[in-house]
Amino acid sequence: MDDLEPSISRTRVRAILAVNDGSCPAAHQVVVEAGAGAGAGVPLACLMPMGTSVLLEGRLQRPPAGSSAERVELRVERVIEVGEVDAAAYPLRKSMRKPENFRDLMHLRARTNTVTTLFSLGGGTIPYKDDGTIAFEDDFFKRQAFLTVSGQLQAENYACALSSVYTFGPTFRAENSRTSRHLAEFWMVEPEIAFASLQDDMNCAESYIQYLCKELLEYCEKDLEFIDNKFPESPTAIERLKLVSSTPFERISYTQAVNILKDVEEGTFDKAIEWGIDLASEHERYLTEKIFMRPVIVYNYPKEIKPFYMRLNDDQKTVAAMDVLVPKVGELIGGSQREQRLDILKKG
């Protein structure tokens, strides 16, 4: 259970928290005994300030008679993670929760029930309408406007309130790359998962790709047969989808990948391979098509070739980033564990 905003009451032996994970407007009642709090090396007092984030493990049970909890409460057996808050400096105190204050706190307003409820409703009722009432040829903005390359920044804000979120929509690139792998416009899914590690990121990516392949095989059989007949090659599209959907992905570090590629016969690649470069498409496809003959996840890339928001590893040279590589394509998914340590972010 990943929860994002505790408060309520505390004694010397237990804390009773009101915790909201963004799944509904109501808070969950959570009981933390002193021993469970010590499991995370955090005293109970550190769980109390509004805005604290907690990752908890425990049992759901009916509350005792006379309790304010309506249905069930969580009896915590282990406190796994705590994101502490300075209660005096936290800007979303109850006394400041007025709509006009949120305009100055755009990055925090997703943590209010008002905003999260509106987004939860909107996510379940996305309208698809084009009745001709909008004059698309008119200049709507009346000023210079820009197209987004990603919804990541906004999704990160909302993950702090809703635990796990994703965006799905059109994105745009202005890269001067005229290849079959680079598009000026495409649709992209971008999940942001609270409390997720690099391992969680890789598991999510692998499971999602395999799920999509299985859906295509089950519901688009005739379309796939048409493609295989129209563009015959070996292995066929159906065979590749079956391979990806049923085979565990190989997982190797960036350093291992470079060492493997260095042993390949000289002259095989146009771009020389050395530690610190961004792997080219020819390197990625060689790993998936010649070495492992299956999808490959490469992780722990050099920090110099990745963005500042990816978590710095203990070796101080690599970051917790990963790319999913598939045969015939190369990179299909990229992701990382986010850097949450403020001092390291400031240095970046």
N, C-alpha and C positions, 0 to 999 in steps of 0.2 A: 504494500500500500504506500504510494508516494503522495505525501501531503504537503501543503504549502503555506498554511497560515495558522499556527497554534495560538491559543489564548485561553483564559478562564481562571483556574484557581490552583493553588499548590499548598501542600503541607510538607512536613519534613520527610515523610515517607512516600508520598505519591504526588503526581501532578495530574489534574484532569484538564484536558485540552479540548478546545473546539477547533477542529482541523477541516480545511476545505481543499479538496483536490481538483476542483473545477468541474466535476461531473454533474453537480446540481447546486442550486443556491444554498441549500441547507448544509450546515457544518456537521461533521461526524464527531461524536463524543469518543475521546481516546483517553484511556487510563494508563499512566506510566508509573510503575513502582520505582523506587530509588535504585534498586539493583539493576533494572533494565537500562536506566539512564547511564549508570556507571559503565555499562558494557561498551558504550561509545566514547568513554572518557569525558563525558559531559555531565555536569551537575544539573539537577532538575531546574534550577533557576534559569539556566540558559535556554530552556525549552519554552519559556513563558512569553517573551516579547512578541507582540504582533508583527507578522512578517517573517518569522523564523521558518525555514524550510526543514522538513524532517523526512527521512526514509525509515519506515517502521516495519517490523514484522511481529505478528501476533495472532490472536484468536478472536473471531467475532462471536459475541454471546449476548444473550438478553441482559439488559441492565437490571440491577436489584430494584425491588419495589420502592416507589417513591422517587426514583431517579428522574432527572429532566430529559434523559435520552428517550426518544420516542419508540424506537424499535430495537436496535442493537447498538452495542458499543464495542470498541476494539480494546482488548486487554493486551498490552504490548509485552512481548517476550524479549524483544531485542531492538535496541535503537542502533540503526546501521549508520546513518549519516545525519549530521546536523549542520545547517547553514545558519550561523549565529547572526543576530541583528543587534545593533546599538539602539535600544528602545528610545533613548532621548533624541536620536537623530533620524529615526525612521519617519519619512514624510507622510505616510498614509495612516497616521494615528486617527482614531475615531473622531477626534475633535476637528480634524481637517478634511473629513470626507464629504466635501461639498463639490458639486459638479464644476464650479468655476476653478477650483484648485487643480483639477485633473488636466486642465489645458496647459498648465505649466509642468506637468509630470507625465508627458506622453508615454514614456517608456515604462511607467508603473501603473497606468490606469487599467491595464488588463487584469490586475490583481483585485479589482473590485467586482462584487457580485453583479452590479449593474451592467458592466461591459461584458463579463464572461457569459452572463445569461443571454444577452443579445446575440453574441456570436454563436452560442450553442443552438439557439433557435434558428439563426440564419444558416448554420451548417446543415440543418436537417430539412430546410425548405428552400434550397437554391432554385430560383425560377429560371426557366428557359423560355424566353419570349422575344419575338421580333415581329411586331404587328405593324411596322412601318410608321409609327408615330414619331420616331426620332429622325431628325434630318442629319444623317451621318456626314453629309458633305459640308456642313457648317463647322466653323472652328469653335469647338465647345469651350476650350480653355481660355480663349482670347489672349493667349500669351504663349511663349515658348514652353513646351512640355517635353517630358522625357519618358522613355519606355524602360521598364524595370528589367534587370538582368537576373534578379532573384528575389524571393520573398523571405530569405533566410533571416534577416535582421528582425523583421516584424514577427516571424514565427518564434524566434528565440524569446522575445518579450512575452508572447502568449504562452509559451511552454512554462514560464515561471508562474503562471496562474492556473493553467489547465493540465499540467503534467506532461501530456503527450499530444502533439498537434502535428498537422501536416498542411502544406499548401499544394494546390494543383492548378496550374494555369499556364498561360503563354508566357514565355520569356524571350528575350531578344539579345543578340550579340552583334557587335560591330567589328569582329575579328576579321582581319584580311587573310582568311584561310579558305581557299577554294578547293576543298576536298570533299569526299563522300561522307566524312565524319564530322564536318563542321556545318552547322545550319545557322542562318541568320535569325530564324524564328522557330521555336519548337515548344512543346508542352512538357512540363517537368513536375515530378512529385518531389517535395522536399519535407521530410519529417524532422521534427525536433523533439527529442525524448528526454525528459528530466531524469537526472541521476544515472544516465546511461554511460557505460564504459565503452572502450574501443571494441571489446569482445561483443557487447550488446549490439553495437553498430554493425559489425560484420554479420552477426547472426540474423539481424533484421533484414539486411540487404540480400543475403543468400535465400532466406525464407521467402521474401517477396518475389524475387526473380523466379524461383521454382514454382510458386503459386501462380504467377502469370503464365508460365509455360504450360502448366497443367490445365489452366482455363482455356488457353488457345487450343490445346489438343482435344479437349472435351467438347468445346462449343464451336470451333471454327474448322472442323475437319475438312469440309468440302473446299473451303478457301485455301487451306494449306495444300490440298491435293492439286488444286488448280495451279498454284505457284510452282509446285514441284514439276508439274507437267510443262508449264510454260518456260521455266528456267531450270532445266535439269542440271544437277551437279551432285557430286558425292563429297560428304554425306548430304542427303536431302534436308530440306527445312524441317520436315517431320522428325527425321532421325536426330537432328541437332537439338530440337526441342525436347525430345525424349531423353537424350543424354543429359541436358542441363537440369531437367526436372527430377531426375532420379539419381544423380551422382553427387556425392558430397564435394564441395569446392575445395581445391587445394589452397592451403594458406602458407605463405612464405613471407619473410621480412624483405624489405627493400634490399638490405645488404646481401641476403641469400640470393635474391634475384640477380643482382649485379654479378655476384661470383659465378652463378650458373651461366650467365650470358658471356662472361669473359672467357669461359672454356670453349665456346663455340668457335668453329673454324674461322680464321681471319678472312675478312672480305665478305662475310655473310651479310653484314649490316652496312648501310650507307653512313650511319651515324655511329661513331666510336662509342663504346660503352666504358664508363668509368663512374666511380662512386661520386655522387653529388649531382649528376645530371637528371633531368626529368625524362623518364623513359619514353622513347618514341613509339609510334604505332607498330613499327616493325619489331621492336623488342617485345612489346606486349603480346602480339600475335604469335611470335616464336615460342613464348612460354606456354601459351594455351594450345597451340596447334602442333608443335613439334616435341616439346619437353613433356608436358603433363597430359595433353590431349583431353582437356576438360577446362571448365572455368577455374580461374586462379584469383585469389585475393592477396594482393601485395600490401603490406602494412609497415608502419614505422618509417616514414620518409624523412629525408634530410630537412631540417627546419628552414634552410635557406630557400627552398623551392616551394614552400607551402605558406599559406596566410598566417598572420599573427594570432588568430583566434583558435588555432589548433593546439591541443595540450602538449606542453613540452615534457618529454620523457626524462627519466632520471639521468640518462647519459649526456644530457644537455646538447646533444647533436641532432636528435631526431624528434619528431612529433608523432602523436597518436593519430595518424591519418591512414586511410586505406582506400584502395581502388579495386573495384571488381572488374576483372578482365575476362572476356569471353571469346571463343573462337570466331573467326571471320570478321570480328569487329574491333576488338581491343577493349579500351575502357568503356564500361557501360554505366557504372555507378561510382561516384566519389563521395567520401564522407570522412568524418573525424569525430573524436571526442573533443568537446569544447574545453577551452582553458577558462577555469573559473577563478583562478588565483589572481587577485587584483594586482599584487606587486609585479608579477610576471607580465601581465597584460600591459602595465604601464611601461615596462622596459621594452616591450615589443613596439 
